[in-house]
């Protein structure tokens, strides 16, 4: 089954192909005979109730410095395609939300992965609170008194923006740290939304496990270990990836959230687990597929395409 696939992503010339999940999906899609087209979110438009984009045919190759080739640009209606991969990275801002509104106009006639309406309604740090018993103690607030009370109770905390990504602006405030007031003032100036405050999990020194789920089922996991002197495990900020196995607690968490993921049409999801608790459910642009294959030989990209093809055939 050859599919026409439009890939909505960040500038393809700037990606790090060694760790880019979108690139892994493109490699697998092309290997299956699907025809790929590339565009960036700013190229979306709507006219007369129809969604258009300017896009270019693209072929990919797993070769650093020569990983893509583009054809001639053309303007087309997105509903002409079988599949749209919505793969631009956050921030989850109004530009991101606007893109989901436009793509919602063509889904499910054109299969958008992941479902844009449910992506819009499931920001990573809010969706996870539907499973609060699986999480560390968490406060979502802008109220300074509430934040101070939470810090007094838990002593060692993490403060981060509600719609942040990639480990940016994630701060650990330990017991006795006198920077909390100044940090809240900085957050109030920078962010209009509430903040996320969580109990610090010392288990993060052993790693933050990224578990990949495909169509609600666990595919595998990698572990991300923070750099020395950093509380953040994100690979964007120096975290080190290593092999990981799914343990009984991981499988319990996946079994709990799997039905909710399937119900919302989330084909590719990445969850973060530290110790025995889940901190985020990533549905906007989950990463980790290339590292998963590198360390375990599990081909989650193939699983994603199996799920996409099954839905198109159905």
C-alpha positions as CSV (number, residue, x, y, z in Angstrom):
1,X,0.0,0.0,0.0
2,X,1.8,3.1,-1.2
3,X,0.7,6.2,0.7
4,X,1.1,9.9,0.0
5,X,2.6,11.4,3.2
6,X,3.0,15.1,4.0
7,X,5.5,15.7,6.8
8,X,5.0,18.9,8.8
9,X,8.3,19.4,10.6
10,X,11.0,21.8,11.6
11,X,13.6,22.8,9.0
12,X,14.9,19.5,7.6
13,X,18.4,20.9,7.0
14,X,19.0,21.6,10.7
15,X,18.0,18.3,12.2
16,X,20.5,15.9,13.9
17,X,19.7,12.7,12.0
18,X,21.5,10.5,14.5
19,X,18.7,11.2,17.1
20,X,15.8,12.6,15.1
21,X,12.6,10.6,15.4
22,X,10.9,12.3,12.4
23,X,13.8,11.4,10.2
24,X,13.5,7.8,11.4
25,X,9.9,7.8,10.4
26,X,10.7,9.3,7.0
27,X,13.4,6.6,6.4
28,X,11.0,3.8,7.2
29,X,8.2,5.4,5.2
30,X,10.3,5.8,2.1
31,X,11.6,2.2,2.5
32,X,8.0,1.0,2.3
33,X,7.4,2.8,-0.9
34,X,5.4,5.8,0.5
35,X,5.8,9.1,-1.3
36,X,7.0,11.8,1.1
37,X,6.5,15.5,0.9
38,X,8.0,18.1,3.3
39,X,6.7,21.4,4.6
40,X,7.1,23.7,7.7
41,X,4.1,24.8,9.8
42,X,4.3,28.4,8.7
43,X,3.5,27.3,5.1
44,X,0.0,26.2,6.1
45,X,-3.0,28.3,4.9
46,X,-6.7,28.1,4.7
47,X,-8.9,29.5,2.0
48,X,-12.5,28.9,1.3
49,X,-12.7,26.4,4.1
50,X,-9.9,24.3,2.6
51,X,-6.4,23.8,4.1
52,X,-3.4,24.3,1.7
53,X,0.3,24.2,2.1
54,X,3.3,24.8,0.0
55,X,5.4,21.7,0.0
56,X,8.1,19.8,-1.8
57,X,8.7,16.1,-2.6
58,X,11.5,14.8,-0.5
59,X,13.7,11.8,-0.5
60,X,15.9,10.9,2.5
61,X,19.2,9.0,3.1
62,X,20.8,8.0,6.3
63,X,24.0,10.0,5.5
64,X,25.2,12.9,7.6
65,X,25.4,16.1,5.4
66,X,23.5,14.5,2.5
67,X,20.4,13.3,4.3
68,X,17.7,14.8,2.1
69,X,16.9,15.9,-1.4
70,X,14.0,18.2,-2.3
71,X,11.9,18.5,-5.5
72,X,10.0,21.5,-6.9
73,X,7.7,23.4,-4.6
74,X,4.0,23.2,-5.2
75,X,0.8,24.4,-3.5
76,X,-1.7,21.6,-2.7
77,X,-4.7,20.9,-0.7
78,X,-3.8,18.8,2.3
79,X,-6.9,16.6,2.0
80,X,-5.3,15.2,-1.2
81,X,-2.8,13.3,1.0
82,X,-3.4,10.0,2.8
83,X,-1.4,10.9,5.9
84,X,0.0,14.0,7.6
85,X,2.8,13.6,10.2
86,X,2.5,16.5,12.6
87,X,6.1,16.5,13.8
88,X,7.2,20.0,14.5
89,X,8.8,20.4,18.0
90,X,7.1,22.5,20.7
91,X,6.9,25.1,22.3
92,X,3.2,24.4,22.7
93,X,2.2,28.0,22.0
94,X,-0.6,29.7,20.0
95,X,1.3,28.9,16.7
96,X,1.2,25.2,17.6
97,X,-2.4,25.4,18.6
98,X,-3.3,27.2,15.4
99,X,-1.7,24.4,13.4
100,X,-3.8,21.9,15.2
101,X,-7.0,23.8,14.3
102,X,-6.1,23.8,10.7
103,X,-5.2,20.2,10.6
104,X,-8.3,19.2,12.4
105,X,-10.2,20.4,9.2
106,X,-8.8,17.5,7.2
107,X,-8.7,14.7,9.9
108,X,-9.7,11.8,9.7
109,X,-10.3,11.8,6.0
110,X,-6.5,12.5,5.8
111,X,-5.0,10.7,8.8
112,X,-3.1,13.2,11.0
113,X,-0.6,11.6,13.3
114,X,-1.2,12.3,16.2
115,X,-4.8,13.4,16.1
116,X,-4.6,17.2,16.2
117,X,-7.7,17.9,18.3
118,X,-6.5,15.6,21.0
119,X,-3.0,16.9,20.8
120,X,-4.4,20.3,21.4
121,X,-6.3,19.1,24.4
122,X,-3.5,17.0,25.9
123,X,-0.5,19.1,26.7
124,X,2.2,16.9,28.2
125,X,2.3,18.3,31.7
126,X,-1.5,18.6,32.0
127,X,-2.7,15.3,30.3
128,X,-0.5,13.3,32.8
129,X,-2.5,14.7,35.7
130,X,-5.4,12.5,34.7
131,X,-3.3,9.8,36.3
132,X,-2.3,11.7,39.4
133,X,-1.8,8.5,41.4
134,X,1.0,7.5,39.0
135,X,2.8,10.8,39.4
136,X,5.0,12.5,42.0
137,X,3.4,15.1,44.2
138,X,2.6,18.0,41.8
139,X,1.3,21.5,42.0
140,X,0.1,23.5,39.0
141,X,-0.2,27.1,40.1
142,X,0.8,30.7,39.7
143,X,-0.2,31.6,43.3
144,X,3.0,32.3,45.2
145,X,1.5,31.3,48.6
146,X,0.5,27.9,47.2
147,X,4.0,27.4,45.8
148,X,5.6,28.4,49.1
149,X,3.4,26.0,51.0
150,X,4.2,23.2,48.6
151,X,7.9,23.9,49.0
152,X,7.6,23.9,52.8
153,X,5.9,20.5,52.6
154,X,8.3,18.8,50.2
155,X,11.5,20.9,50.8
156,X,13.3,19.8,47.6
157,X,11.3,20.7,44.5
158,X,11.5,21.2,40.7
159,X,10.0,24.3,39.1
160,X,9.3,24.4,35.4
161,X,7.1,26.1,32.8
162,X,3.8,24.5,32.0
163,X,4.4,24.5,28.3
164,X,8.1,24.2,28.2
165,X,10.0,21.5,26.4
166,X,13.5,20.0,26.0
167,X,14.5,20.7,29.6
168,X,14.5,24.5,29.1
169,X,13.9,26.6,32.2
170,X,13.7,23.5,34.6
171,X,15.1,24.4,38.0
172,X,15.8,22.4,41.1
173,X,15.2,24.4,44.4
174,X,16.7,22.4,47.2
175,X,15.9,22.8,50.9
176,X,17.5,26.0,52.2
177,X,17.9,27.5,48.7
178,X,17.1,31.2,48.9
179,X,16.5,31.7,45.2
180,X,12.8,30.7,45.1
181,X,11.4,34.2,45.3
182,X,13.7,35.5,42.6
183,X,12.9,32.5,40.4
184,X,9.2,33.0,40.8
185,X,9.6,36.6,39.9
186,X,11.5,35.6,36.7
187,X,8.8,33.1,35.8
188,X,6.0,35.6,36.4
189,X,7.8,38.0,34.0
190,X,8.5,35.3,31.3
191,X,5.4,33.1,31.4
192,X,1.7,34.0,31.5
193,X,0.6,30.5,32.4
194,X,0.7,28.7,35.7
195,X,3.9,26.9,36.6
196,X,4.5,23.2,37.4
197,X,6.0,22.5,40.8
198,X,7.0,18.9,41.6
199,X,8.7,17.0,44.5
200,X,12.3,16.4,43.4
201,X,12.9,12.8,42.7
202,X,16.5,11.8,43.7
203,X,16.0,8.6,41.6
204,X,16.6,10.8,38.5
205,X,20.4,10.4,39.2
206,X,19.9,6.8,38.0
207,X,18.0,8.1,34.9
208,X,14.7,9.3,33.5
209,X,13.2,6.4,31.4
210,X,11.6,7.3,28.1
211,X,9.1,4.7,27.2
212,X,7.8,4.6,23.6
213,X,4.2,3.5,23.1
214,X,2.7,2.7,19.7
215,X,-1.0,2.6,19.4
216,X,-1.3,2.3,23.2
217,X,1.1,-0.5,23.6
218,X,4.7,-0.3,25.0
219,X,7.4,-0.8,22.4
220,X,10.5,-0.4,24.5
221,X,12.5,2.1,26.5
222,X,15.7,4.0,26.8
223,X,17.2,5.6,29.9
224,X,18.4,9.2,30.0
225,X,21.0,9.9,32.6
226,X,21.6,13.6,33.7
227,X,25.0,15.1,33.2
228,X,27.1,15.6,36.3
229,X,25.9,18.6,38.2
230,X,22.6,18.9,36.3
231,X,19.1,17.9,37.5
232,X,17.8,17.6,33.9
233,X,18.0,14.3,31.9
234,X,16.9,15.7,28.5
235,X,19.3,14.8,25.8
236,X,18.9,18.4,24.4
237,X,20.8,19.6,27.5
238,X,23.4,17.0,27.9
239,X,21.6,13.9,29.2
240,X,23.2,10.6,28.2
241,X,21.1,7.8,26.6
242,X,21.6,4.2,27.5
243,X,19.8,0.9,27.2
244,X,16.9,0.2,29.4
245,X,14.4,-2.6,30.1
246,X,10.7,-2.4,30.9
247,X,10.1,-3.5,34.4
248,X,6.8,-4.6,36.1
249,X,6.1,-1.1,37.3
250,X,6.7,0.3,33.7
251,X,4.3,-2.2,32.3
252,X,1.7,-1.4,35.0
253,X,1.8,2.3,34.1
254,X,1.5,1.5,30.3
255,X,-1.5,-0.7,31.0
256,X,-3.2,2.1,32.9
257,X,-2.7,4.8,30.3
258,X,-2.8,2.6,27.1
259,X,-6.6,2.7,26.7
260,X,-6.7,6.5,27.1
261,X,-4.0,6.8,24.4
262,X,-5.9,4.6,22.0
263,X,-9.2,6.4,22.7
264,X,-7.6,9.7,21.7
265,X,-6.0,8.3,18.5
266,X,-2.4,8.7,19.7
267,X,-0.3,6.4,17.5
268,X,3.1,7.6,18.8
269,X,3.6,8.6,22.5
270,X,6.6,8.9,24.7
271,X,6.2,8.8,28.5
272,X,8.8,9.8,31.1
273,X,9.2,7.6,34.2
274,X,11.6,8.3,37.1
275,X,11.8,5.6,39.7
276,X,8.3,4.3,39.9
277,X,6.4,7.4,38.9
278,X,5.4,9.0,35.6
279,X,6.2,12.7,35.1
280,X,5.0,13.4,31.5
281,X,3.0,12.0,28.6
282,X,4.5,13.4,25.4
283,X,2.1,13.5,22.4
284,X,3.2,16.6,20.4
285,X,6.4,15.4,18.9
286,X,7.7,12.4,20.9
287,X,11.4,11.4,20.5
288,X,13.6,8.5,21.3
289,X,12.9,6.1,18.3
290,X,16.5,6.2,16.9
291,X,18.0,5.7,20.4
292,X,15.7,2.8,21.0
293,X,16.8,1.0,17.9
294,X,20.4,1.8,18.5
295,X,20.4,0.3,22.0
296,X,17.8,-2.5,21.8
297,X,17.3,-3.1,18.0
298,X,13.5,-2.5,18.6
299,X,12.2,-0.8,15.4
300,X,9.5,1.5,16.7
301,X,9.4,3.4,13.4
302,X,8.2,0.1,11.7
303,X,5.6,-0.3,14.4
304,X,4.3,3.2,13.8
305,X,4.0,2.6,10.1
306,X,2.3,-0.7,10.7
307,X,-0.3,1.1,12.8
308,X,-0.7,3.9,10.2
309,X,-1.1,1.5,7.3
310,X,-3.7,-0.6,9.3
311,X,-5.8,2.5,9.9
312,X,-5.6,3.6,6.3
313,X,-6.6,0.0,5.2
314,X,-9.5,0.0,7.6
